């Protein structure tokens, strides 16, 4: 693997994972005997640009290649809330090959770069922002931009805690009671300010760095959150823990072919209309 950029290495490691989605691996001949259990996918992005200087910034060509792959292989991009509702109530249904898009951190490129694509493609996106940066940090969105995104009808703005702490580090620094209060403040303060500024319902949390544990899940539930999201690289099944739902982290080195492998498509599947996303 020597010579691979960190993002490329990350994608290679993802493709090597022994996917536990057993239903997707069942031979077609069994489908008439045993119904295939539906699995769905949640993708998470961070930043967007025409050119990328780091692996976490996804180039427009790469993102368009992902969308082309999903479209050409019959995927339906659905609101993240639809997947949460399906997880919580197995009697509900989703379209075959459902996938949801999420974007963490509240980077300004969501407004400058992603918004025109979303409006062109008419696809729902869930944003997870940490309010301490909003209208404060130079890289971050403003509250007015978030209002405009939400007013477009395609964006749902949710919580990424107050200032994106590493809960593992903070737990080591603080006494048990202090940590619990710290975690609760991170969750409640974020939720309340987003609701105050934007209105609507804020009841979903993206765990910073994907870090969570049973205590944090309990704090989130008591703080009014009904769904939470990690960066565990697997697809979602009905019955998964609603406050710890897995997502695939998308970096620029993840080509359409890599995305297909993550979603369980046959080897070699690619998007014929994708350009600029292969290296």
C-alpha positions as CSV (number, residue, x, y, z in Angstrom):
1,X,0.0,0.0,0.0
2,X,3.1,2.3,0.0
3,X,2.6,5.4,-2.0
4,X,-1.2,5.7,-1.5
5,X,-2.6,9.0,-0.2
6,X,-4.3,8.6,3.2
7,X,-7.8,9.0,1.5
8,X,-7.0,6.4,-1.1
9,X,-5.7,4.0,1.6
10,X,-8.9,4.6,3.6
11,X,-11.0,3.6,0.6
12,X,-8.9,0.5,-0.1
13,X,-9.4,-0.6,3.5
14,X,-13.1,0.0,3.3
15,X,-13.3,-2.2,0.2
16,X,-11.5,-4.9,2.0
17,X,-14.0,-5.0,4.9
18,X,-15.9,-8.3,5.2
19,X,-19.3,-6.9,4.8
20,X,-21.8,-8.3,7.2
21,X,-24.8,-7.6,5.0
22,X,-25.6,-11.3,4.6
23,X,-28.8,-10.6,2.7
24,X,-27.0,-8.9,-0.1
25,X,-24.7,-11.9,-0.5
26,X,-27.5,-14.5,-0.9
27,X,-27.6,-16.3,-4.2
28,X,-30.4,-15.1,-6.5
29,X,-31.8,-18.7,-6.5
30,X,-32.7,-18.3,-2.8
31,X,-34.8,-15.2,-3.2
32,X,-37.9,-17.2,-4.1
33,X,-37.5,-19.3,-0.9
34,X,-36.4,-16.7,1.7
35,X,-37.2,-13.0,1.3
36,X,-34.1,-10.7,1.2
37,X,-33.8,-8.5,4.2
38,X,-33.6,-4.9,3.1
39,X,-30.5,-2.9,3.9
40,X,-30.0,0.8,3.1
41,X,-27.1,3.1,3.2
42,X,-26.2,6.5,4.6
43,X,-23.3,8.5,3.1
44,X,-21.6,11.3,4.9
45,X,-19.5,14.1,3.3
46,X,-17.8,17.1,4.8
47,X,-16.5,19.7,2.3
48,X,-16.8,20.3,-1.5
49,X,-14.7,22.1,-4.1
50,X,-13.7,22.2,-7.7
51,X,-10.2,21.1,-6.7
52,X,-9.3,19.3,-3.5
53,X,-6.2,20.0,-1.5
54,X,-7.1,17.3,1.1
55,X,-8.8,14.0,1.1
56,X,-11.8,15.1,3.1
57,X,-12.7,17.7,0.5
58,X,-14.7,16.0,-2.2
59,X,-14.3,17.4,-5.7
60,X,-17.4,18.3,-7.6
61,X,-16.4,15.7,-10.3
62,X,-16.2,13.0,-7.6
63,X,-19.6,13.9,-6.1
64,X,-21.2,14.0,-9.5
65,X,-19.7,10.6,-10.2
66,X,-21.3,9.3,-7.0
67,X,-24.7,10.7,-8.0
68,X,-24.4,9.3,-11.5
69,X,-23.5,5.8,-10.1
70,X,-26.5,5.9,-7.7
71,X,-28.9,7.0,-10.5
72,X,-27.6,4.5,-13.1
73,X,-27.8,1.6,-10.6
74,X,-31.4,2.2,-9.5
75,X,-30.8,3.9,-6.1
76,X,-33.3,6.3,-4.6
77,X,-32.0,9.2,-2.5
78,X,-34.5,9.6,0.3
79,X,-34.6,11.9,3.3
80,X,-32.6,10.7,6.3
81,X,-35.7,10.9,8.4
82,X,-37.3,8.3,6.2
83,X,-34.6,5.8,7.1
84,X,-34.8,6.7,10.8
85,X,-38.6,6.1,10.7
86,X,-38.0,2.7,8.9
87,X,-35.4,1.7,11.5
88,X,-37.7,2.5,14.4
89,X,-40.8,0.8,12.8
90,X,-40.2,-2.2,10.7
91,X,-43.7,-2.1,9.4
92,X,-42.8,1.0,7.3
93,X,-41.3,0.6,3.9
94,X,-38.6,2.3,1.9
95,X,-38.0,2.2,-1.9
96,X,-35.6,-0.5,-3.0
97,X,-32.0,0.5,-2.8
98,X,-32.7,3.6,-0.7
99,X,-29.8,5.8,0.3
100,X,-29.6,9.0,2.3
101,X,-27.0,11.8,2.0
102,X,-25.6,13.7,5.0
103,X,-23.0,16.4,5.4
104,X,-21.1,17.1,8.7
105,X,-19.6,20.2,10.2
106,X,-21.4,23.1,8.4
107,X,-18.6,24.1,6.0
108,X,-19.3,27.2,3.8
109,X,-18.8,25.0,0.7
110,X,-22.3,23.5,1.4
111,X,-23.8,26.8,0.4
112,X,-21.3,27.8,-2.3
113,X,-20.8,24.5,-4.0
114,X,-23.3,21.9,-2.9
115,X,-26.5,23.9,-3.0
116,X,-26.6,24.4,-6.8
117,X,-26.0,20.7,-7.3
118,X,-28.8,19.8,-4.9
119,X,-31.2,22.2,-6.6
120,X,-30.3,20.8,-10.0
121,X,-30.6,17.1,-8.9
122,X,-33.5,17.7,-6.5
123,X,-32.1,15.5,-3.7
124,X,-32.6,15.8,0.1
125,X,-29.6,16.4,2.3
126,X,-29.3,16.4,6.1
127,X,-26.7,18.8,7.5
128,X,-25.1,18.2,10.9
129,X,-23.6,21.5,12.3
130,X,-21.9,22.6,15.5
131,X,-23.3,26.0,16.3
132,X,-20.2,27.4,18.0
133,X,-18.7,27.8,14.5
134,X,-21.8,29.1,12.7
135,X,-21.4,32.8,11.8
136,X,-18.1,32.8,13.8
137,X,-15.5,30.7,12.0
138,X,-14.3,31.8,8.6
139,X,-14.7,28.4,7.1
140,X,-18.3,27.9,8.4
141,X,-21.7,28.7,7.2
142,X,-23.7,31.6,8.6
143,X,-27.1,31.4,10.2
144,X,-28.5,33.3,7.2
145,X,-27.0,30.8,4.8
146,X,-28.5,28.0,6.9
147,X,-31.9,29.7,6.7
148,X,-31.5,29.9,2.9
149,X,-30.5,26.2,2.7
150,X,-33.5,25.2,4.8
151,X,-35.8,27.4,2.9
152,X,-34.8,25.7,-0.4
153,X,-36.8,22.7,0.9
154,X,-33.9,20.3,0.3
155,X,-31.9,20.6,3.5
156,X,-32.7,19.5,7.0
157,X,-30.3,21.1,9.6
158,X,-29.5,19.0,12.7
159,X,-27.0,18.8,15.5
160,X,-23.3,17.9,15.6
161,X,-22.9,19.0,19.3
162,X,-22.0,22.5,20.4
163,X,-18.3,22.6,19.4
164,X,-17.4,19.1,18.1
165,X,-15.5,17.7,21.1
166,X,-13.6,14.4,21.2
167,X,-15.7,12.7,23.9
168,X,-13.0,10.1,24.5
169,X,-10.5,12.8,25.4
170,X,-13.0,14.8,27.5
171,X,-13.9,11.8,29.5
172,X,-10.3,11.3,30.5
173,X,-10.0,14.9,31.5
174,X,-13.0,15.2,33.7
175,X,-14.6,13.5,36.7
176,X,-17.6,11.3,35.9
177,X,-20.3,13.8,37.0
178,X,-18.5,16.7,35.3
179,X,-18.3,14.7,32.1
180,X,-22.0,13.8,32.1
181,X,-22.8,17.5,32.5
182,X,-20.4,18.5,29.8
183,X,-21.9,16.0,27.4
184,X,-25.4,17.1,28.2
185,X,-24.5,20.7,27.6
186,X,-22.9,19.9,24.3
187,X,-26.1,18.1,23.2
188,X,-28.7,20.4,24.6
189,X,-27.1,23.8,23.9
190,X,-26.6,22.8,20.2
191,X,-30.1,21.5,19.8
192,X,-31.7,24.6,21.5
193,X,-29.8,27.2,19.5
194,X,-30.4,25.5,16.1
195,X,-34.1,25.3,16.9
196,X,-34.1,29.0,18.1
197,X,-32.3,30.2,14.9
198,X,-34.0,28.0,12.3
199,X,-37.2,26.7,13.8
200,X,-38.2,23.1,12.9
201,X,-37.4,20.0,14.8
202,X,-33.8,19.1,15.9
203,X,-33.7,15.6,17.2
204,X,-30.9,14.0,15.3
205,X,-27.2,14.0,16.3
206,X,-24.1,13.1,14.4
207,X,-21.5,11.9,16.9
208,X,-18.2,13.9,16.5
209,X,-15.5,11.6,15.2
210,X,-18.1,8.8,15.3
211,X,-17.4,8.3,19.0
212,X,-20.2,7.2,21.4
213,X,-20.9,4.8,24.2
214,X,-23.8,3.6,26.2
215,X,-23.6,6.5,28.6
216,X,-23.6,9.0,25.7
217,X,-26.5,7.3,24.1
218,X,-28.5,7.6,27.3
219,X,-27.6,11.3,27.6
220,X,-28.7,11.9,24.0
221,X,-32.0,10.1,24.6
222,X,-32.7,12.1,27.7
223,X,-31.8,15.3,25.8
224,X,-34.5,14.7,23.3
225,X,-32.6,13.1,20.4
226,X,-34.3,10.2,18.7
227,X,-31.6,9.3,16.2
228,X,-27.8,9.4,16.1
229,X,-25.2,8.6,13.5
230,X,-21.7,7.2,13.5
231,X,-19.0,6.6,10.9
232,X,-19.1,2.8,11.2
233,X,-18.7,1.6,7.6
234,X,-21.7,-0.6,7.0
235,X,-25.2,-0.5,5.7
236,X,-28.3,0.1,8.0
237,X,-30.7,-2.7,8.9
238,X,-34.2,-2.4,10.4
239,X,-33.8,-2.9,14.1
240,X,-30.4,-1.2,14.4
241,X,-30.0,1.0,17.5
242,X,-31.6,4.3,16.4
243,X,-29.0,6.4,18.2
244,X,-26.0,4.7,16.7
245,X,-26.8,4.3,13.0
246,X,-23.8,3.6,10.7
247,X,-22.7,5.8,7.8
248,X,-20.1,5.5,5.1
249,X,-17.5,8.3,5.2
250,X,-17.0,9.6,1.7
251,X,-13.6,11.1,0.8
252,X,-12.3,12.3,-2.5
253,X,-10.4,9.1,-3.2
254,X,-13.7,7.1,-3.1
255,X,-14.5,6.5,-6.7
256,X,-17.8,5.4,-8.1
257,X,-16.4,1.9,-8.2
258,X,-15.5,2.1,-4.6
259,X,-18.9,3.4,-3.7
260,X,-20.4,0.4,-5.6
261,X,-18.3,-2.0,-3.6
262,X,-19.4,-0.4,-0.3
263,X,-23.1,-0.7,-1.4
264,X,-22.7,-4.4,-2.3
265,X,-22.9,-4.0,-6.1
266,X,-21.2,-6.7,-8.2
267,X,-17.5,-6.3,-8.8
268,X,-16.8,-4.0,-11.7
269,X,-19.9,-2.0,-11.5
270,X,-19.3,1.6,-12.4
271,X,-21.0,4.7,-13.6
272,X,-20.7,5.1,-17.3
273,X,-21.5,8.8,-17.2
274,X,-19.0,9.6,-14.4
275,X,-16.0,11.8,-15.3
276,X,-13.0,13.0,-13.3
277,X,-13.5,10.8,-10.3
278,X,-10.9,8.2,-11.2
279,X,-7.2,8.5,-10.5
